[in-house]
Amino acid sequence: MQSDFAPEGLFDLLQGPAFARLSQTPVERGHKLITAGSPAEAMYLVFSGRFRVERDGVDLAEIGAGSVIGEIAFLTGSTRTADVVAARDSIVYRIDRPAYDALCAEVDGLPQAMAAELADRLAKTSARVIPDPGRPPARTFCILPAANAPLPERFVPDLRAAMEAHHSVALVTEAAFIEAMGARADPTSPASIAWLNAQEQNAQTVLFVANPDASDWSKAALKQADQAVIVAQAVHYQDPSELEAFALQILPESQRRLVLLHPHRMQKAPGTGRWLDTRPVFLHHHVALTGDGGDIARLGRFLAGRAVGLVLSGGGAFGVAHVGVYRAMNELGLPVDIVGGTSVGSAMGGAIALGVPAEEIGPRVEQIFVRSGAMRKITVPKFAFLDHKVLDAALQEHFGEEPIEDLWMPYYAVAADLSAMDKTVITRGPLWEAIRASSAIPGVLPPFFARNGRMLVDGGCIDNMPFRTMHGMKSGPNVVVNVQKATNKIVHVDYASLPGRGQLLRQTLNPFAKTPPRVPGVISTVMRSLLVGQSDMLSNLAPNDLMIRPPGLKGAGFLAWGQHKLFYEMAYKHALEVFTAQDSDSAEAMAALRTAAQTQA
C-alpha cells in the first residue's frame, strides 16, 4: 500500500500482507507521540501530517509525511532522547518489533533502507550542534475571523496576492474542501486529514480560511495551522468568540498573531491594548483597508517570511547615524517592516515607528540633547549623576503617552531587568517609558521603575545590538546598524597623577591651577563598560542580516551631540555605498532586501 499523499520513500518498499495488516493511527495536534526517557517499543511511519522534535522546550527538527519517527532508539535498543509532538492532525503507522520483523522477512531491501535512514538521521543529529537561530518560516496559516464577524470581502484575496509576490500560496476554504471530499465529509476523518495535509504539496504556503463560527471545518482548519492569524475589525472591541477560545487553547502564544483592520489610516490606531489583553499573541499588525495597500503588503511579507527588520544598537550620540541609514533605505525603496533597538537605538527606532520623517528627527535631537542639554544636567548624586527630569520631560514632549501597541509599525525596545537579572523586551506601554528604560545608563541616570515593579536599566548592559530578539520575532532579512565605537582605546596616563577630592576641587575652582590629566569621564567610562563581553555577538548574525557600521569621527565621544548632523550625513553616505555595492559577503541579505523592495505597494 502506498500513500497518495506521502512523498516517495519507504512507502515505495512497503508492500505485501505484513504492511497491509498495519493500521493507520490518527494523532491529534498537540499529542505527544514520543516522550523523552521512555523505552523505544515501536517506531512510526508518517502517512500524513507533521511532527516537531523537541528537547527541553527547544524545537530541534520537523518530520513530515513519508518519514520515520523514533527509528534510532528503536533500532539501537536505547531510550528516547527527545519528545515528538504532532504539529498538525496527523496519521501514522505504528511498527513494533514483531511487525518490523515481519516486514523485514517480506520486503527485500528494507533492512538496508532502514540502515541508510538511520545513518542519515544520525549524521544530521551530529551536525546540529545548536538549534538554528531565529523563527522558522511558517508553512500553514489559518485565517480566523474574530468575534464571529465575517471578513471583509477583499481581505483574503489581497493578502494572498501580497504573499504570492514572494512564493506560491494555496488557498483552502470550506467550499474547496467540500468540492474535493464531498458535502457529507467529516473534516476530522483520516481521509480528510490526509487531504488537508496534502495541500502543503501544492504550494510553499497554505492559507486555510476558517468560518466565523466554531464549526467542525473551522476547528479542523485551525488544527492544520503553524500559526493562527486572528483578524478583527478594530473600530469596535468585542470579546473572543468560541472559535477564538479554541485557538487560544490549542495554539501557544508563539503561534498566534493578531491583525486589526481599520477603515483608513489615522495618526494612531487606538484601543489596541484591550484586544491584546484578551487575545495574547507574539505579534500584532495594523492594516488600513483603504489607501496605498502598504499595510497589506507588509503583512504579506511577514506571513511569507520576508519582512524587513531594522535593528539599532546603543552608542550615545553616535546613534544619530541610525537615522542616516534609515534615510538611505527610504531613498532606495527598501521597506522597514519592524524596528527595534537598545538605548539610543530605541529612541531613534521609536521615532521611525512613529512615522517621523528622517529629516525631522535631527531637529528633535538638537532640541533634546543640544539646546535642553538633557544629558548635561548634573544633580546631587543620590540616585545618579544626571538629573533625569530633564530627559524625561523631553521624551514625553516628543513621544507623548503614545502606547507602543498603537503604532502602525511593530516596535520593541530592549532593557536590562535588574529585578529578574535578565533581558526584557518591551512591546507595550507608553513609548517614552520604553525609551527611558532602555536608555537608563547605570549610575548616570536612575533606573526606570516600571509599573509592574521591575527595575530597568540600559539595554546595553545585556544586549547592545538586539538582532537575536529580531530573529525570534520574525524570519526574513534585517539591516543591523552598529554604531558602538568600543574599539581599542589606550590611555597613557600616570595613575598616580589622578587628583584626589581636595586637589580636584582646587583645580576646578582655580583657573590657574594645574590641569588634571585627560582621561575618559564617568559617562564615557560607564558606556564603554556596557560593551565589555559583547564583542563576540556578531558570530550569531544570520546570512540574511546585513551589518552596517557607519564611520565615526576621530576624537568624538559618546556625548558629542553637537556633532549629530555630521554623524547623520556620514552614515547616510556610507549606507548608500553599502546598499548599492556588489559585495559577495552580503549578497544573500541584499538579494532579500531587493526582493522586499519590489513588493512595496
C-alpha positions in Angstrom: 0.0 0.0 0.0 1.3 3.4 -0.9 0.1 6.8 0.3 -1.3 9.1 -2.3 -0.2 12.0 -0.1 3.2 10.9 1.2 6.4 11.6 -0.8 8.3 8.7 -2.3 10.4 7.0 0.2 9.8 3.9 2.4 6.3 3.7 1.1 7.8 2.5 -2.2 9.3 -0.5 -0.5 6.4 -1.4 1.9 4.1 -3.7 0.1 2.6 -7.1 1.0 0.4 -8.7 3.7 2.6 -7.6 6.6 2.2 -3.9 5.8 -1.4 -4.4 4.9 -2.0 -5.7 8.5 -0.7 -2.4 10.0 -3.5 0.0 10.9 -3.5 3.8 10.5 -3.4 5.6 13.8 -4.8 9.2 13.9 -2.7 11.6 16.1 -4.3 14.8 17.2 -2.5 18.0 17.1 -0.5 18.7 20.3 -0.4 15.0 21.2 3.0 13.7 22.4 3.7 10.7 20.3 7.1 10.0 21.9 8.3 11.1 25.4 12.0 11.6 26.2 13.3 8.9 28.5 10.7 6.3 27.6 11.6 2.9 26.2 11.5 2.6 22.4 8.9 -0.1 21.9 7.9 1.0 18.4 8.8 3.3 15.5 6.3 5.2 13.4 5.9 5.9 9.7 4.2 9.2 8.9 1.4 8.7 6.4 0.3 12.4 6.5 0.9 15.4 8.8 3.9 16.9 10.5 5.7 16.4 13.9 8.1 18.6 15.9 11.1 17.1 17.7 11.7 18.9 21.0 14.2 18.8 23.8 14.0 21.0 26.9 11.4 23.1 25.2 13.6 23.8 22.1 12.5 22.8 18.6 15.2 20.6 17.0 13.6 19.4 13.8 10.4 18.8 11.9 9.3 15.5 10.4 6.8 15.2 7.6 4.9 12.7 5.5 6.9 9.6 4.3 9.5 9.9 7.1 10.2 7.6 10.0 9.9 8.7 13.6 11.8 7.1 16.5 13.9 4.7 14.5 17.2 5.5 16.2 16.2 4.4 19.6 14.1 1.6 18.2 16.8 0.0 16.1 19.6 0.6 18.7 17.6 -0.5 21.7 18.1 2.7 23.6 15.7 5.0 25.3 14.1 8.1 23.7 16.2 11.2 23.7 13.6 13.8 22.7 9.9 14.5 22.7 8.0 14.2 19.4 4.7 16.2 19.3 2.1 16.4 16.5 2.2 19.8 14.8 -0.9 19.0 12.8 -3.7 16.4 13.0 -1.7 13.5 11.5 -1.8 9.9 10.6 0.9 7.3 11.4 1.6 3.6 11.1 2.9 2.1 14.4 5.5 -0.5 13.8 6.5 -2.6 16.9 9.2 -5.3 17.0 7.0 -8.2 15.7 5.6 -6.1 12.9 9.1 -4.9 11.9 10.5 -8.4 11.9 7.5 -9.5 9.7 8.1 -6.6 7.3 11.9 -7.4 7.0 11.0 -11.0 6.2 8.6 -10.0 3.4 10.2 -6.8 1.9 13.5 -7.1 0.1 15.9 -4.3 0.9 14.0 -3.0 3.9 16.9 -3.6 6.4 19.3 -1.8 4.1 16.9 1.1 3.6 16.4 1.4 7.3 20.1 1.4 7.9 20.6 4.2 5.4 17.8 6.1 7.0 19.4 5.6 10.4 22.8 6.8 9.2 21.3 9.9 7.5 19.4 10.8 10.7 22.5 10.3 12.9 24.6 12.4 10.6 22.1 15.2 10.7 21.8 15.0 14.5 25.6 15.1 14.9 25.8 18.2 12.7 23.1 20.0 14.7 25.3 21.4 17.4 22.8 24.1 18.4 19.3 24.8 17.0 19.1 27.1 14.0 18.7 30.7 15.2 15.5 32.6 14.8 11.9 32.0 14.0 11.5 29.4 11.2 9.0 30.5 8.5 5.5 29.1 9.0 4.1 27.0 6.1 0.4 26.9 7.0 -1.8 29.7 8.4 -5.4 29.7 9.5 -7.2 33.0 8.8 -9.5 33.2 11.8 -12.3 35.9 11.8 -12.6 37.3 15.3 -15.8 37.8 17.3 -17.9 35.8 14.9 -17.7 38.7 12.4 -17.2 37.9 8.7 -14.0 39.0 7.0 -14.1 42.0 4.5 -14.6 40.6 1.0 -11.2 41.7 -0.4 -9.1 40.9 2.7 -8.2 37.3 1.9 -7.7 37.8 -1.9 -5.5 40.8 -1.3 -3.4 39.1 1.4 -2.9 36.1 -0.9 -1.8 38.3 -3.7 0.7 40.1 -1.4 2.1 36.8 -0.3 2.3 35.4 -3.9 4.7 38.2 -4.7 7.2 36.0 -2.8 6.1 32.4 -3.4 3.2 30.2 -4.2 0.2 30.2 -2.0 -2.6 27.6 -1.8 -6.0 28.9 -0.5 -8.2 26.3 1.2 -11.7 27.2 2.2 -14.6 25.1 3.3 -16.0 25.3 -0.2 -12.8 23.8 -1.6 -12.9 21.1 1.0 -16.5 20.1 0.1 -15.7 20.2 -3.6 -12.8 17.7 -3.1 -14.2 15.5 -0.4 -18.0 15.8 -0.7 -20.7 17.7 1.2 -21.0 15.0 3.8 -17.3 14.5 4.5 -16.2 14.7 8.1 -13.2 17.2 8.4 -11.8 15.0 11.3 -11.8 11.7 9.4 -8.5 10.1 8.4 -9.2 10.7 4.7 -10.0 14.4 5.3 -6.9 14.8 7.5 -4.8 13.3 4.8 -6.3 15.6 2.2 -5.7 18.7 4.3 -2.1 17.7 4.9 -1.7 17.1 1.2 -2.3 20.7 0.4 1.2 21.5 1.6 2.5 19.7 -1.5 0.6 22.1 -3.8 2.3 25.3 -2.7 5.0 26.7 -0.5 2.4 28.3 1.9 -1.1 27.3 2.6 -3.8 29.7 3.8 -6.7 27.8 5.5 -9.7 30.1 5.9 -12.0 29.4 8.9 -15.6 30.4 9.1 -16.6 32.9 11.8 -18.3 30.1 13.8 -16.8 27.2 15.7 -17.8 24.6 13.1 -16.0 21.3 12.5 -14.4 22.8 9.4 -13.1 25.8 11.3 -11.6 23.7 14.1 -10.0 21.3 11.6 -8.5 24.3 9.7 -7.1 25.6 12.9 -5.5 22.3 13.8 -3.6 22.3 10.5 -2.0 25.7 11.1 1.5 26.6 12.1 0.1 30.0 13.0 -3.4 31.4 13.6 -3.9 34.8 12.1 -6.8 36.3 14.1 -8.4 39.1 12.1 -10.6 41.7 13.9 -12.4 44.9 13.0 -10.6 47.3 15.2 -13.3 50.0 15.4 -15.5 48.2 18.0 -13.9 45.9 20.6 -15.6 42.6 21.1 -14.8 39.7 23.4 -13.2 36.5 21.9 -15.6 34.1 20.2 -15.9 30.3 20.9 -13.6 29.7 17.9 -11.0 32.1 19.2 -11.1 30.4 22.6 -10.4 27.1 20.9 -7.5 28.7 19.1 -6.1 30.0 22.4 -6.4 26.5 23.8 -4.6 24.5 21.1 -2.1 27.1 19.8 0.6 28.6 22.1 1.1 32.4 22.1 4.2 31.9 19.9 1.9 30.6 17.2 -0.7 33.3 17.3 -0.8 36.8 15.7 -3.5 39.4 15.6 -4.4 41.6 12.7 -6.5 44.7 13.4 -8.4 46.1 10.4 -9.1 49.9 10.2 -11.3 51.7 7.7 -8.5 54.1 6.8 -5.1 55.4 8.1 -5.2 57.6 11.2 -2.4 59.2 13.1 -2.5 56.3 15.6 -4.5 53.1 16.0 -6.2 53.5 19.4 -7.5 50.8 21.7 -5.1 48.0 20.8 -4.3 47.2 24.4 -7.8 45.9 25.1 -7.6 43.5 22.1 -4.2 42.2 23.3 -5.4 41.7 26.9 -7.9 39.2 25.8 -6.0 37.7 22.9 -2.3 37.2 23.8 -0.2 37.0 20.7 3.5 37.1 19.8 3.0 39.9 17.3 0.2 42.1 16.1 -0.4 44.2 12.9 -2.5 47.2 12.0 -3.9 47.2 8.4 -5.8 50.0 6.8 -8.4 48.7 4.3 -8.1 51.8 2.1 -5.1 53.7 0.9 -2.0 52.7 -1.0 -2.1 49.0 0.1 1.2 49.3 2.0 -0.2 47.7 5.2 -1.4 44.6 3.4 1.9 44.3 1.5 3.8 44.5 4.9 1.5 41.8 6.4 2.2 39.7 3.3 5.9 40.0 3.8 5.5 38.9 7.5 3.5 35.8 6.6 5.8 35.0 3.7 8.9 35.2 5.9 10.2 38.2 4.0 9.6 41.1 6.4 12.5 43.5 6.7 13.7 44.3 10.2 15.8 47.3 11.3 17.9 46.7 14.4 19.6 49.7 16.0 22.4 49.5 18.5 23.2 51.6 21.5 26.1 54.1 21.2 25.2 57.5 22.7 25.5 60.5 20.3 26.7 58.2 17.5 23.1 56.8 17.4 22.0 59.7 15.2 23.8 57.7 12.5 20.8 55.3 12.6 18.6 58.0 11.0 21.1 58.4 8.2 20.8 54.7 7.4 17.0 54.9 7.5 17.1 57.9 5.1 19.2 55.8 2.7 16.7 52.9 2.9 13.8 55.3 2.1 15.5 56.7 -0.9 16.4 53.3 -2.3 12.8 52.0 -1.7 13.9 49.5 0.9 11.0 48.9 3.3 11.2 48.8 7.1 8.5 46.5 8.5 9.6 46.3 12.1 12.1 48.2 14.1 13.8 47.5 17.4 16.7 48.9 19.4 18.7 49.4 22.5 19.5 52.6 24.4 19.8 55.4 21.8 18.7 52.9 19.2 15.4 52.5 21.0 14.9 56.3 20.7 15.7 56.5 17.0 13.7 53.4 16.4 10.8 54.9 18.3 10.8 58.0 16.1 10.9 55.8 13.0 8.0 53.6 14.3 6.0 56.8 15.0 6.4 57.7 11.3 8.6 60.8 11.9 10.4 61.5 8.6 14.2 61.2 8.7 14.8 64.8 8.0 12.7 65.8 11.1 14.4 63.6 13.6 17.6 65.6 13.5 15.9 68.8 14.8 14.4 66.8 17.6 17.8 65.5 18.6 19.1 69.1 18.5 16.3 70.2 20.8 16.6 67.4 23.3 20.3 66.9 23.6 21.9 70.2 22.5 19.6 73.0 23.4 18.0 71.5 26.5 21.1 69.6 27.5 19.2 66.5 28.6 22.5 64.6 29.2 24.4 67.5 30.9 22.3 68.5 33.9 24.3 67.3 36.9 22.5 66.7 40.2 23.3 65.6 43.7 24.5 62.0 43.2 22.0 60.3 45.4 20.4 58.2 42.7 22.6 59.1 39.7 24.9 61.8 38.3 22.4 63.4 36.0 19.0 65.0 36.6 16.7 62.6 34.9 13.8 65.0 35.0 15.2 67.0 32.0 15.4 63.9 29.8 12.0 62.6 31.0 10.3 65.9 30.1 12.0 65.9 26.7 11.0 62.3 25.9 7.4 63.0 27.0 7.2 66.1 24.9 8.4 64.4 21.7 7.0 60.9 22.1 3.9 61.7 24.3 1.9 58.9 26.0 1.6 57.0 22.7 1.3 53.3 23.5 3.7 51.1 21.6 0.9 48.8 20.6 -1.0 51.6 18.9 1.9 52.3 16.5 1.3 51.3 12.9 4.8 49.8 12.7 5.8 46.9 15.1 8.5 48.1 17.5 10.4 46.9 20.5 13.0 48.3 23.0 15.5 46.2 25.0 16.3 46.9 28.6 18.1 45.1 31.4 15.8 43.9 34.2 17.7 44.2 37.4 14.8 42.7 39.3 14.9 39.5 37.3 18.6 39.7 36.3 17.6 39.2 32.7 16.9 40.9 29.4 13.4 42.3 28.9 11.8 43.2 25.6 9.3 46.0 25.8 6.5 45.9 23.2 3.6 47.5 25.1 3.1 50.6 27.2 3.9 54.3 26.7 6.7 54.7 24.1 8.6 57.3 26.0 8.8 55.0 29.0 10.2 52.2 26.9 12.9 54.5 25.5 13.7 55.9 29.0 14.1 52.4 30.4 16.2 51.2 27.6 18.5 54.3 28.0 18.9 54.3 31.7 22.8 54.2 31.8 23.6 52.8 35.2 25.0 55.4 37.6 24.4 58.2 35.0 20.6 58.1 35.1 18.4 56.5 37.7 16.9 53.1 36.8 13.4 53.3 35.4 10.9 51.7 37.8 8.2 50.1 35.7 4.6 49.9 36.8 4.9 46.2 37.5 7.7 46.9 40.0 10.6 46.0 37.7 13.8 48.0 37.9 15.1 48.6 34.4 18.4 50.0 33.1 20.1 50.5 29.8 19.7 47.5 27.5 23.3 47.8 26.5 24.2 46.1 29.8 22.9 42.8 28.3 22.3 43.2 24.6 23.6 46.3 22.9 22.7 45.1 19.4 19.4 43.1 19.7 19.3 41.3 16.4 18.7 38.0 18.1 15.5 39.4 19.5 14.5 40.3 15.9 15.3 36.7 14.9 12.9 35.5 17.5 10.1 37.7 16.2 10.3 37.0 12.5 12.2 35.4 9.7 13.5 37.4 6.7 16.2 40.0 6.1 17.4 42.5 8.6 19.5 45.7 8.5 21.6 45.7 11.6 23.2 49.1 12.3 26.1 49.0 14.7 27.2 52.4 16.0 29.0 51.2 19.1 32.6 52.6 19.0 34.3 50.5 21.7 37.5 50.0 19.7 40.8 49.5 21.4 41.5 52.7 23.4 44.9 53.1 25.0 45.2 55.9 27.7 48.7 56.9 28.5 48.3 58.4 32.0 50.3 58.1 35.2 47.8 56.6 37.6 49.5 58.4 40.5 48.8 61.8 38.8 45.0 61.4 39.2 44.0 64.0 41.8 42.1 63.2 44.9 39.0 65.0 46.1 40.6 68.1 47.6 43.1 68.6 44.8 40.4 68.1 42.2 38.2 70.7 43.9 41.0 73.2 44.0 41.8 72.6 40.3 38.2 73.0 39.4 37.8 76.3 41.3 41.2 77.8 40.4 41.5 78.6 36.7 45.3 78.9 37.1 45.8 75.6 38.8 47.4 72.7 37.1 45.0 71.0 34.6 44.1 67.4 35.6 45.1 64.6 33.3 43.0 63.9 30.2 41.2 60.7 30.9 37.8 59.4 29.9 35.0 60.9 32.0 32.4 59.0 34.1 29.8 58.7 31.4 32.2 57.6 28.7 33.7 55.0 31.0 30.3 53.6 32.0 29.2 53.4 28.4 32.3 51.6 27.3 31.9 49.3 30.2 28.4 48.3 28.9 30.1 46.9 25.8 32.6 44.6 27.6 31.8 41.0 26.8 29.6 41.7 23.7 32.3 41.7 21.1 31.7 38.1 20.1 28.0 38.5 19.5 28.5 39.1 15.7 29.1 35.4 15.3 25.3 35.0 15.7 24.4 37.1 12.7 22.3 35.2 10.2 23.0 35.1 6.4 20.0 37.4 5.9 21.5 40.0 8.3 23.2 43.0 6.6 25.5 44.7 9.1 26.2 48.4 8.6 28.9 50.2 10.6 28.7 53.9 9.9 32.1 55.6 10.1 33.0 57.6 13.3 34.5 60.9 13.8 38.1 60.9 15.2 38.2 62.2 18.7 34.4 62.4 19.2 32.9 60.8 22.3 29.6 59.2 23.3 28.3 62.6 24.4 29.3 64.6 21.2 25.6 65.5 20.5 26.8 68.8 18.9 28.2 66.7 16.0 24.9 64.9 15.3 24.4 66.5 11.8 27.8 65.2 10.8 27.1 61.7 12.2 23.9 61.7 10.2 25.4 62.7 6.9 28.4 60.3 7.2 26.0 57.4 7.9 23.7 58.3 5.1 26.5 58.4 2.5 28.1 55.2 3.9 24.7 53.3 3.8 24.1 54.3 0.2 27.5 52.8 -0.6 26.7 49.6 1.3 23.3 49.1 -0.3 24.5 49.7 -3.8 27.8 47.7 -3.6 28.1 44.3 -5.1 29.6 42.7 -2.0 29.6 38.9 -2.1 29.7 38.8 1.7 26.3 40.4 1.9 24.8 39.0 -1.3 22.1 36.9 0.3 20.9 39.7 2.5 20.9 42.3 -0.3 19.0 39.9 -2.6 16.3 39.5 0.1 16.2 43.3 0.6 15.8 44.0 -3.1 13.0 41.4 -3.3 11.2 43.1 -0.4 11.6 46.5 -2.1 9.8 45.1 -5.2 6.8 44.2 -3.1 6.1 47.6 -1.7 2.7 49.0 -2.6 
